[in-house]
């Protein structure tokens, strides 16, 4: 960043601070009730297939929103893009509150899932523009760290609401709070986040085919490996809360599940910045490899845990799988060409999550066979993704 002097630097710091505040507020609202949606669906008359459909829908729409999110950020700037997606998420919360049926949950999810999918390429594209490559992983790590604050606090507060008001009304109260926090976050974001067009104009965005041609071979290999790793994550994802609250020999309560989630996020937050710092110094790929190994181990560890005490180290392991996430995102940005980073980042997530949405719904079928089949299948997918990345890294090193 040159040519702007202290005033420009202070302006950028203020804008990034506003972005982080918005991220905490909107993320806290999202996490108050979202993690308990499978339990809510069961409480209002839905079944296992409805839970699988919800998870598949979230992955599918997250994929479909990702490329438009990057395209819009590149075309109109992060400020306008973030305002639009915050209002869209608010509309989804209203639907869940007003329509207490599992069909209403799916309709609302179709809107509020857009927040994460659209805001991610817009935000990371801004970070890539502001920071040089040797500081990019640390910048992504700081953003990821801030995002995990509401991920840790939200389930704790949401579990408390469920303990106080019950599985149905507690979740609906959580969504009412999410609506309020999202509107406040949108107002603050519009005031504080700078218009990225004032920082520097990107090249005009291309269509899907043109953007795909910009993806390098190393980026496509990372994408294939990442798809299999997300199969590992998403096959059991919606059923982790069901496993803990309903399936194991000594089921946990909703507040205890909130504690487990807080432990997961606290673990992730403790390692984010140190791991990001050393990834900038030593190289990003080894950190991604370690992360993929943690992803692969989690379903098997969960299968062995049958009580709250046994689940404590398992959720610490789940937090450790975030070890190389900043490095992975920064690696995507590094491999994407200058001038098209938000769009390429969005296309990466579009392709990845289109495939992963199938795995999420397939996870419901595997769960109906047995929870053990679901969890073992997930780990096998993770192992395949890990091996692909290791072999590709070995070839490039040789």
For each residue, the residues with C-beta under 8 A, 3 or more apart:
1: 4 8 9 12 130
2:
3: 8
4: 1 7 8 9
5: 8 9
6: 9 10
7: 4 10 11
8: 1 3 4 5 11 12
9: 1 4 5 6 12 13
10: 6 7 13 14
11: 7 8 14 15 194
12: 1 8 9 15 16 130 194 199
13: 9 10 16 17
14: 10 11 17 18 192
15: 11 12 18 19 192 193 194
16: 12 13 19 20 130
17: 13 14 20 21 192
18: 14 15 21 22 188 189 191 192 193
19: 15 16 22 23 78 82 123 126 189 192 193
20: 16 17 23 24 143 146
21: 17 18 24 25 185 188 189 192
22: 18 19 25 26 82 86 185 186 188 189 192 193
23: 19 20 26 27 119 123 143 146 147 150 185
24: 20 21 27 28 146 149 150 185
25: 21 22 28 29 150 181 182 184 185 188
26: 22 23 29 30 86 89 115 181 182 185 186
27: 23 24 30 31 147 149 150 151 154
28: 24 25 31 32 149 150 153 154 157 181
29: 25 26 32 93 150 154 177 178 179 180 181 182 185
30: 26 27 34 89 112 115 116 150 154 178 182
31: 27 28 34 35 150 151 153 154 155 158
32: 28 29 154 155 157 158 161 174 175 177 178
33: 36 37 40 96 158 161 171 172 174 175 178
34: 30 31 37 112 154
35: 31 154 155 158 241 257 261
36: 33 39 40 155 158 159 162 167 170 171 174 241 254
37: 33 34 40 41 54 105 109 171
38: 41 42 51 54 238 239 241 242
39: 36 42 43 162 167 171 241 242 245 254
40: 33 36 37 43 44 105 167 168 171
41: 37 38 44 46 47 50 51 54 102 105
42: 38 39 46 47 51 242
43: 39 40 167 168 171
44: 40 41 100 101 102 105 168
45: 101 102
46: 41 42 50 51 102 105
47: 41 42 50 51
48: 51 52 364 367 368
49: 52 53 364
50: 41 46 47 53 54 102 106
51: 38 41 42 46 47 48 54 55 238 239 242 364
52: 48 49 55 56 238 360 361 362 363 364 365 367
53: 49 50 56 57 106 361 364
54: 37 38 41 50 51 57 58 102 105 106 109 238
55: 51 52 58 59 234 237 238 360 361 363 364
56: 52 53 59 60 357 358 360 361 364
57: 53 54 60 61 106 109 110 113 357
58: 54 55 61 62 109 113 357 360
59: 55 56 62 63 234 353 356 357 359 360
60: 56 57 63 64 353 354 357
61: 57 58 64 65 109 110 113 114 117
62: 58 59 65 66 113 116 117 349 353 357
63: 59 60 66 117 349 350 351 352 353 354 356 357
64: 60 61 67 68 350 354
65: 61 62 68 69 113 114 117 118
66: 62 63 69 70 117 118 120 121 346 347 348 349 350 353
67: 64 70 71 208 211 343 346 347 349 350
68: 64 65 71 72 118 346
69: 65 66 72 73 81 85 114 117 118 119 120 121 122 342 346
70: 66 67 73 74 121 122 125 205 342 343 344 345 346 347
71: 67 68 74 75 205 342 343 346
72: 68 69 75 76 80 81 84 118 122
73: 69 70 76 77 78 81 121 122 125 126 196 342 346
74: 70 71 125 202 203 204 205 340 342 343
75: 71 72 204 205
76: 72 73 80 81
77: 73 80 81 195 196 197
78: 19 73 81 82 122 123 125 126 193 196
79: 82 83 189 190 193 194 195 196
80: 72 76 77 83 84 195
81: 69 72 73 76 77 78 84 85 118 119 122
82: 19 22 78 79 85 86 118 119 122 123 186 189 193
83: 79 80 86 87 186 189 190
84: 72 80 81 87 88 118
85: 69 81 82 88 89 114 115 118 119
86: 22 26 82 83 89 90 115 182 183 185 186 189
87: 83 84 90 91 186
88: 84 85 91 92 111 112 114 115
89: 26 30 85 86 92 93 111 112 114 115 182
90: 86 87 93 94 179 182 183 186
91: 87 88 94 95 111
92: 88 89 95 96 107 108 109 110 111 112 113 114
93: 29 89 90 96 97 108 112 175 176 178 179 182
94: 90 91 97 98 108 179
95: 91 92 98 99 104 107 108 111
96: 33 92 93 99 104 105 108 109 112 172 175
97: 93 94 172 175 176 179
98: 94 95 104
99: 95 96 103 104 107 108
100: 44 104 168 172
101: 44 45 104 105
102: 41 44 45 46 50 54 105 106
103: 99 106 107
104: 95 96 98 99 100 101 107 108
105: 37 40 41 44 46 54 96 101 102 108 109
106: 50 53 54 57 102 103 109 110
107: 92 95 99 103 104 110 111
108: 92 93 94 95 96 99 104 105 111 112 175
109: 37 54 57 58 61 92 96 105 106 112 113
110: 57 61 92 106 107 113
111: 88 89 91 92 95 107 108 114
112: 30 34 88 89 92 93 96 108 109 115 178
113: 57 58 61 62 65 92 109 110 116 117
114: 61 65 69 85 88 89 92 111 117 118
115: 26 30 85 86 88 89 112 118 119 182
116: 30 62 113 119 120
117: 61 62 63 65 66 69 113 114 120 349 353
118: 65 66 68 69 72 81 82 84 85 114 115 121 122
119: 23 69 81 82 85 115 116 122 123
120: 66 69 116 117 123 124 345 349
121: 66 69 70 73 118 124 125 342 343 345 346 349
122: 69 70 72 73 78 81 82 118 119 125 126 342
123: 19 23 78 82 119 120 126 127 143
124: 120 121 127 128 140 143 329 333 341 342 345
125: 70 73 74 78 121 122 128 129 196 202 341 342 345
126: 19 73 78 122 123 129 130 196 199
127: 123 124 130 131 136 139 140 143
128: 124 125 131 136 333 341
129: 125 126 196 199 200 341
130: 1 12 16 126 127 139 199
131: 127 128 135 136 138 139
132: 135 136
133: 136 334
134: 280
135: 131 132 138 139 280
136: 127 128 131 132 133 139 140 280 330 333 334
137: 140 141 276 277 279 280 284 326 327 330
138: 131 135 141 142 273 276 277 280 326
139: 127 130 131 135 136 142 143 330
140: 124 127 136 137 143 144 276 326 329 330 333
141: 137 138 144 145 272 273 275 276 277 326
142: 138 139 145 146 272 273 276
143: 20 23 123 124 127 139 140 146 147
144: 140 141 147 148 268 272 276 322 325 326 329
145: 141 142 148 149 269 272 273
146: 20 23 24 142 143 149
147: 23 27 143 144 150 151
148: 144 145 151 152 265 268 269 272 322
149: 24 27 28 145 146 152 153 265 269
150: 23 24 25 27 28 29 30 31 147 153 154
151: 27 31 147 148 154 155 261 265
152: 148 149 155 156 261 262 264 265 266 269
153: 28 31 149 150 156 157 262
154: 27 28 29 30 31 32 34 35 150 151 157 158
155: 31 32 35 36 151 152 158 159 257 258 261 262
156: 152 153 159 160 255 258 259 261 262
157: 28 32 153 154 160 161 174 177 258
158: 31 32 33 35 36 154 155 161 162 170 171 174 254 258
159: 36 155 156 162 163 253 254 255 256 257 258 259
160: 156 157 163 164 255 258
161: 32 33 157 158 164 165 170 171 173 174
162: 36 39 158 159 165 166 167 170 171 254 255
163: 159 160 170 253 254 255
164: 160 161 170
165: 161 162 169 170 173
166: 162 169 170
167: 36 39 40 43 162 170 171 254
168: 40 43 44 100 171 172
169: 165 166 172 173
170: 36 158 161 162 163 164 165 166 167 173 174 254
171: 33 36 37 39 40 43 158 161 162 167 168 174 175
172: 33 96 97 100 168 169 175 176
173: 161 165 169 170 176 177
174: 32 33 36 157 158 161 170 171 177 178
175: 32 33 93 96 97 108 171 172 178 179
176: 93 97 172 173 179 180
177: 29 32 157 173 174 180 181
178: 29 30 32 33 93 112 174 175 181 182
179: 29 90 93 94 97 175 176 182 183
180: 29 176 177 183 184
181: 25 26 28 29 177 178 184 185
182: 25 26 29 30 86 89 90 93 115 178 179 185 186
183: 86 90 179 180 186 187
184: 25 180 181 187 188
185: 21 22 23 24 25 26 29 86 181 182 188 189
186: 22 26 82 83 86 87 90 182 183 189 190
187: 183 184 190 191
188: 18 21 22 25 184 185 191 192
189: 18 19 21 22 79 82 83 86 185 186 192 193
190: 79 83 186 187 193
191: 18 187 188
192: 14 15 17 18 19 21 22 188 189
193: 15 18 19 22 78 79 82 189 190
194: 11 12 15 79 198 199
195: 77 79 80 198 199
196: 73 77 78 79 125 126 129 199 200
197: 77 201
198: 194 195
199: 12 126 129 130 194 195 196
200: 129 196
201: 197
202: 74 125 205 339 340 342
203: 74 339 340
204: 74 75
205: 70 71 74 75 202 211 340 342 343
206: 209 210 211 214 340 343
207: 210 211
208: 67 211 212 347
209: 206 212 213
210: 206 207 213 214
211: 67 205 206 207 208 214 215 340 343 344 347
212: 208 209 215 347
213: 209 210
214: 206 210 211 336 337 340 344
215: 211 212 219 220 223 335 336 344 347 348
216: 219 220 335
217: 220 221
218: 221 222 335 392 396
219: 215 216 222 223 332 335 336 344 348
220: 215 216 217 223 224
221: 217 218 224 225 388 389 392
222: 218 219 225 226 288 328 331 332 335 389 392
223: 215 219 220 226 227 348 351 352
224: 220 221 227 228 385 388
225: 221 222 228 229 292 385 386 388 389 392
226: 222 223 229 230 328 352 385
227: 223 224 230 231 351 352 355 356 385
228: 224 225 231 232 381 382 384 385 388
229: 225 226 232 233 292 295 296 381 382 385 386
230: 226 227 233 234 352 353 355 356 359
231: 227 228 234 235 355 356 359 378 381 382 385
232: 228 229 235 295 296 298 299 378 379 381 382 385
233: 229 230 236 237 295 298 378 382
234: 55 59 230 231 237 356 359 360 363
235: 231 232 299 359 360 362 363 366 374 377 378 381
236: 233 239 240 243 299 302 363 367 374 375 378
237: 55 233 234 240 360 363
238: 38 51 52 54 55 241 242 360 363 364
239: 38 51 236 242 243 363 364 367 371 374
240: 236 237 243 244 302
241: 35 36 38 39 238 244 245 257
242: 38 39 42 51 238 239 245 246 247
243: 236 239 240 246 247 248 302 371
244: 240 241 247 248 251 252 257 260 311
245: 39 241 242 251 252 253 254 257
246: 242 243 251
247: 242 243 244 251 371
248: 243 244 251 252 305 306 307
249: 306 307
250: 306 307 308
251: 244 245 246 247 248
252: 244 245 248 256 257 260 307 308 311
253: 159 163 245 256 257
254: 36 39 158 159 162 163 167 170 245 257 258
255: 156 159 160 162 163 258 259
256: 159 252 253 259 260 308
257: 35 155 159 241 244 245 252 253 254 260 261
258: 155 156 157 158 159 160 254 255 261 262
259: 156 159 255 256 262 263
260: 244 252 256 257 263 264 308 311 312 315
261: 35 151 152 155 156 257 258 264 265 315
262: 152 153 155 156 258 259 265 266
263: 259 260 266 267 312 315 316 319
264: 152 260 261 267 268 315 316 318 319
265: 148 149 151 152 261 262 268 269 319
266: 152 262 263 269 270 319
267: 263 264 270 271 315 316 318 319 320 322
268: 144 148 264 265 271 272 319 320 322
269: 145 148 149 152 265 266 272
270: 266 267
271: 267 268 274 275 319 320 322 323
272: 141 142 144 145 148 268 269 275 276 322 325 326
273: 138 141 142 145 276 277
274: 271 277 278
275: 141 271 272 278 279 287 323 324 326 327
276: 137 138 140 141 142 144 272 273 279 280 326 327 330
277: 137 138 141 273 274 280 281
278: 274 275 281 282 287
279: 137 275 276 282 283 284 287 324 326 327 330
280: 134 135 136 137 138 276 277 284 330
281: 277 278
282: 278 279 286
283: 279 286 287
284: 137 279 280 287 288 324 327 328 330 331 334
285: 288 289 327 331 389 393
286: 282 283 289 290
287: 275 278 279 283 284 290 291 323 324 327 328
288: 222 284 285 291 292 324 327 328 331 389
289: 285 286 292 293 324 386 389 390 393
290: 286 287 293 294 323 324
291: 287 288 294 295 321 322 323 324 325 327 328
292: 225 229 288 289 295 296 324 382 385 386 389
293: 289 290 296 297 386
294: 290 291 297 298 317 320 321 323
295: 229 232 233 291 292 298 321 382 385 386
296: 229 232 292 293 299 379 382 383 385 386
297: 293 294 300 301 317 379 382
298: 232 233 294 295 301 302 314 317 318 321 379
299: 232 235 236 296 302 303 374 375 376 378 379 382
300: 297 303 304 375 376 379
301: 297 298 304 305 313 314 317
302: 236 240 243 298 299 305 311 314 375
303: 299 300 371 372 375 376
304: 300 301 310 314
305: 248 301 302 310 311 314
306: 248 249 250 310
307: 248 249 250 252 310 311
308: 250 252 256 260 311 312
309: 312
310: 304 305 306 307 313 314
311: 244 252 260 302 305 307 308 314 315
312: 260 263 308 309 315 316
313: 301 310 316 317
314: 298 301 302 304 305 310 311 317 318
315: 260 261 263 264 267 311 312 318 319
316: 263 264 267 312 313 319 320
317: 294 297 298 301 313 314 320 321
318: 264 267 298 314 315 321
319: 263 264 265 266 267 268 271 315 316 322
320: 267 268 271 294 316 317 323
321: 291 294 295 298 317 318
322: 144 148 267 268 271 272 291 319 325
323: 271 275 287 290 291 294 320
324: 275 279 284 287 288 289 290 291 292 327 328
325: 144 272 291 322 328 329
326: 137 138 140 141 144 272 275 276 279 329 330
327: 137 275 276 279 284 285 287 288 291 324 330 331
328: 222 226 284 287 288 291 324 325 331 332
329: 124 140 144 325 326 332 333
330: 136 137 139 140 276 279 280 284 326 327 333 334
331: 222 284 285 288 327 328 334 335
332: 219 222 328 329 335 336 344 345 348
333: 124 128 136 140 329 330 336 341 345
334: 133 136 284 330 331
335: 215 216 218 219 222 331 332
336: 214 215 219 332 333 340 341 344 345 348
337: 214 340 341 344
338: 341
339: 202 203
340: 74 202 203 205 206 211 214 336 337 343 344
341: 124 125 128 129 333 336 337 338 344 345
342: 69 70 71 73 74 121 122 124 125 202 205 345 346
343: 67 70 71 74 121 205 206 211 340 346 347
344: 70 211 214 215 219 332 336 337 340 341 347 348
345: 70 120 121 124 125 332 333 336 341 342 348 349
346: 66 67 68 69 70 71 73 121 342 343 349 350
347: 66 67 70 208 211 212 215 343 344 350 351
348: 66 215 219 223 332 336 344 345 351 352
349: 62 63 66 67 117 120 121 345 346 352 353
350: 63 64 66 67 346 347 353 354
351: 63 223 227 347 348 354 355
352: 63 223 226 227 230 348 349 355 356
353: 59 60 62 63 66 117 230 349 350 356 357
354: 60 63 64 350 351 357 358
355: 227 230 231 351 352 358 359
356: 59 63 227 230 231 234 352 353 359 360
357: 56 57 58 59 60 62 63 353 354 360 361
358: 56 354 355 361 362
359: 59 230 231 234 235 355 356 362 363 381
360: 52 55 56 58 59 234 235 237 238 356 357 363
361: 52 53 55 56 357 358 364 365
362: 52 235 358 359 365 366
363: 52 55 234 235 236 237 238 239 359 360 366 367 374 378
364: 48 49 51 52 53 55 56 238 239 361 367 368
365: 52 361 362 368 369
366: 235 362 363 369 373 374 377
367: 48 52 236 239 363 364 370 371 373 374
368: 48 364 365
369: 365 366 373 374
370: 367 373 374
371: 239 243 247 303 367 374 375
372: 303 375 376
373: 366 367 369 370 376 377
374: 235 236 239 299 363 366 367 369 370 371 377 378
375: 236 299 300 302 303 371 372 378 379
376: 299 300 303 372 373 379 380
377: 235 366 373 374 380 381
378: 231 232 233 235 236 299 363 374 375 381 382
379: 232 296 297 298 299 300 375 376 382 383
380: 376 377 383 384
381: 228 229 231 232 235 359 377 378 384 385
382: 228 229 231 232 233 292 295 296 297 299 378 379 385 386
383: 296 379 380 386 387
384: 228 380 381 387 388
385: 224 225 226 227 228 229 231 232 292 295 296 381 382 388 389
386: 225 229 289 292 293 295 296 382 383 389 390
387: 383 384 390 391
388: 221 224 225 228 384 385 391 392
389: 221 222 225 285 288 289 292 385 386 392 393
390: 289 386 387 393 394
391: 387 388 394 395
392: 218 221 222 225 388 389 395 396
393: 285 289 389 390 396 397
394: 390 391 397 398
395: 391 392 398
396: 218 392 393
397: 393 394
398: 394 395
